[in-house]
Amino acid sequence: MESVITIDSPEPDGGRLLLNSADIGIGGCRVLAKRPLGIGRVLQADLVLNSRVIRTLVKVVHGSKTLSGFSYGMEFLYLEPADQESVKLYVLNNSPTFGESTKVATVH
């Protein structure tokens, strides 16, 4: 599931960065960036889902270098209840396996 997310630049006077999200889940998203964002940073973000803009704070929790730049996992730190529902519905409507239980075998 792809969407667009804009974040505050981690650099002083850097303005806003427009990023593509590669994955969106209830607790956060993965974004692709051309430059480093910094693990542990908290940034203001606007996530666009089905023409709705959701404003939130995100924390960059992990990242890796890719051939074209960087891939970062971002945790949503706070979402308004209506925004939580919008994200949940977006994931539910765009993921064929969302909500299916995973069978786990216990090994003794």
N, C-alpha and C positions, 0 to 999 in steps of 0.2 A: 504494500500500500504506500503510495507516494503522496506527498503533499508539499506545501511550501511553508517555510518557517523563516521569520526574520528575527534576528537577535541583536542586542547591543554588541558592538565590537568590543573585544576585550582590551583593545588598545586605546589610550587616551585620545579623545577627539577623533575616534575612528568611525563615528556614525553608526549606521545599522548595516548588518550583513544579511543578504538574501541567500538562503541555503535550501537545498532540496532534502527532504526527509526520505530516508530509504525504508524505514519501518516505523510504525506508530503502534503503541500499545497503551493500555490503561495507565500504566505508571510512568511512561516516558516515550522517547523516540530516539532513533538513530539518524544522524545527519551527516551529509558529505560536505566537506569544506576544503577550500583551496589553501588556507593558511592555518597555522596552529591556533587553537582556542585556549588551551591550558586546562589540564585536569584539575578539578576541584573548584573551578570558578563558578560563581552564581551569576546568571545573566537574565535580563528581562527578555522575554520572547513573545512573539505573536505567531500563533499557529493557525493556518487557514485550512478549515475542513468544510467542504461543501459550501463554499462562499461565506462561511461564518468565521470571524476572527476571534480566537481565544487568546486572551492575554494571560500570561503566567510567568512564574520564575522557574528557571531550569538550572540544574547543577550538572556540570560536565563530569561524569563519573568514570568514564574510561575512553580511551582512544587508541587508534592505530594508524600507521602510515599506509597509504595505498599508492597505486601507480599514478593516480591523478590528483592526489592531495592527502586528505585525512578523513577518517571515519570516526565519529564520536557518538558515544551513548550518553543521552541526557535524561535525567530524572525530573519529572514534574514535581516541584516542591509544594505547590498549592494550586488547586483548581477550585473555582466556585462550584457548588453542587450542580448547577445547570450545565456548566462546562464539562464536569465529570461525566454527566449523562450524555452529552454530545460526543465526547471521545469514545465512550463505551458503545454507543450506537454506531459510530463510524467504524470502529473495529469489528463489531458484530456484523454489520452489513457488508464489510469488505474482506472478511476472512472466513473461508469455508470451514475451518476447523475450530474457530473460537467457541468456547463453551463445551467442547467435547471432553469427556473425562479421559485421562490417560491411565491405562492399565499398568500397574506397577507390580512386579513379582517380588516377593520377599524370599531371600535366600538364607537358609539357616546353615 
